[in-house]
Amino acid sequence: MIKLGVNIDHVATVRQARRTDEPDPVWAAVEAELGGADGITFHLREDRRHINDRDAELLKQTVAAKLNMEMSINTQIVRIAVKLKPDQCTLVPERREEVTTEGGLDVVRLRRRIGPAVKKLKRAGIITSAFIEPEERQVVGSARCGFDAVELWTGGYAHAKTEAAADEELIKLMEAMDVGHDHGLIVHAGHGLTYRNVQALAAISEFAEFNIGHSIVSRAVLVGMRTAVREMKELLRIAAQPDLALLEAEELMPPGKTQ
Ligand code: PXP
């Protein structure tokens, strides 16, 4: 069954809307674990717009599941990661003006800057992952940079406007996943996955882990983090058993367009 990493950044986004101390992303991480999360993901951005250094420290001290830190290749951030030692670091592109991570890291173009960062993280005993678009050259480039894993950007699939376009994106993801496995990489996926679109991908793929943030946090606002995570886990469990009717999953789907 595909493991679930829960991205808690947007809990901190709500806190920062008032620059106060609630809701606490560290508490959210505990709740997510109690709901069955296999991992907790956070992004320590250069501008600290949501997760801050205090959160990163406390998450390291309290999270019992796999702790995955998303980060840019900025030297200071790499230094913080090496000191913090999360279980895994996922290198992502980062632009100040973006609302969230847009697209994958260009590991082919940036290989000279990425290589040394990967080496430093690996030397600290951290699993390294590259957040990339589902393209063969990016997957091969990640293996050449020395990454242990890749996380394929699922935004193309999640944002597809038609079924045919979604199918095309699924094929791209499957092909890129196979290339990753052929190159000895662990293959994760994430971005834009929701309660509505996760099963189609989960049912046909052999990803090790999905990282999901916005949809789970959105649902958690209404039903609580523990329940929101439990329900996403249930969708993944059903998807891993092709015999179980998808109808069963539909009962879990909340009303609304995007979840
Ligand atoms: N994976 C990576 C590398 C990301 O940057 C993000 C967004 O922070 C996610 C997964 C989660 O995306 P979403 O919030 O759309 O579920």
Boltz pocket constraint, residues with backbone or C-beta under 6 A from the ligand:
constraints:
  - pocket:
      binder: B
      contacts: [[A, 7], [A, 9], [A, 43], [A, 70], [A, 90], [A, 92], [A, 100], [A, 101], [A, 131], [A, 151], [A, 189], [A, 190], [A, 191], [A, 192], [A, 193], [A, 211], [A, 212], [A, 213], [A, 214], [A, 215]]
      max_distance: 6.0
